[in-house]
């Protein structure tokens, strides 16, 4: 039942089946910042809520998780929070603007 809920959650946030096999991208900015623009496929969990909400998205503590925010500071805080919970493959991917530019270049 829990796996079904996680899959439903991912589907409702716009994740397709292929995204499940790839990295989990989490935008740790505020809801307002996320709504103003975010990376395609990223879900929003504000950095100060990540400890409470991560298990609904990924109970797999070996999942590849990529975090980003406006500058990299909040994603760094979120990274430490996830590591303290035992998540082992977490990366601070840095700032949204830089990642957006990289994504645009890779789509050209």
C-alpha positions in Angstrom: 0.0 0.0 0.0 2.8 2.4 0.9 4.5 1.8 -2.5 1.3 2.5 -4.3 0.9 5.8 -2.4 4.5 6.8 -3.3 3.9 6.0 -7.0 0.6 7.9 -6.9 2.3 10.9 -5.3 5.0 10.9 -8.0 2.5 10.6 -10.8 0.4 13.5 -9.4 3.6 15.6 -9.3 4.2 15.0 -13.0 6.7 12.2 -12.8 6.5 9.6 -15.6 7.6 6.0 -15.3 11.1 6.7 -16.7 11.8 9.3 -13.9 11.4 6.6 -11.3 14.6 4.9 -12.5 16.6 8.1 -12.5 17.7 10.6 -9.9 15.1 12.1 -7.6 15.3 15.9 -8.0 14.0 17.9 -5.0 13.6 21.6 -5.1 14.0 22.7 -1.4 12.9 26.3 -2.0 9.6 27.7 -0.8 6.3 26.8 -2.5 6.1 30.2 -3.9 9.6 30.0 -5.4 8.8 26.5 -6.8 5.6 27.8 -8.4 7.5 30.7 -10.1 9.7 28.1 -11.9 11.4 24.8 -11.3 13.3 22.1 -13.1 11.2 19.7 -15.1 10.5 16.6 -13.0 11.5 18.1 -9.7 9.3 17.9 -6.7 9.0 20.6 -4.0 9.9 19.8 -0.4 11.0 23.0 1.4 14.3 22.4 3.2 12.8 23.0 6.6 10.2 20.2 6.0 12.5 17.6 4.3 12.9 15.5 7.4 9.2 15.1 7.9 8.3 14.5 4.2 11.1 12.6 2.6 9.8 9.1 3.5 6.6 9.8 1.6 8.7 10.4 -1.5 11.5 7.9 -1.0 11.9 5.4 1.8 14.9 4.0 -0.1 17.9 5.4 1.8 20.2 4.5 -1.1 18.2 6.4 -3.7 20.1 9.0 -5.8 18.7 12.3 -4.5 19.7 15.6 -6.1 18.8 18.8 -4.1 18.7 22.4 -5.3 17.6 25.8 -4.2 18.3 29.4 -5.1 22.0 29.6 -4.1 22.9 26.1 -2.7 22.7 27.1 0.9 19.3 25.6 1.7 20.1 22.5 -0.3 23.2 22.1 1.8 21.1 22.2 5.0 18.7 19.7 3.5 21.6 17.4 2.5 22.8 17.4 6.1 19.3 16.6 7.3 18.9 13.7 4.9 22.3 12.3 5.8 21.4 12.4 9.5 18.4 10.3 8.6 20.7 7.7 6.9 20.3 8.7 3.2 23.6 7.9 1.6 23.4 9.1 -2.0 22.4 12.8 -1.6 24.0 15.6 -3.6 23.7 19.3 -3.3 23.3 20.2 -7.0 23.5 23.9 -6.3 21.4 26.8 -7.6 18.3 26.7 -9.7 19.5 29.3 -12.2 22.7 27.4 -13.0 20.8 24.1 -13.3 18.2 25.6 -15.5 20.9 26.9 -17.9 22.5 23.5 -18.0 19.2 21.8 -18.7 18.4 24.3 -21.5 21.8 23.6 -23.1 21.3 19.8 -22.9 17.9 20.1 -24.6 19.4 22.0 -27.6 
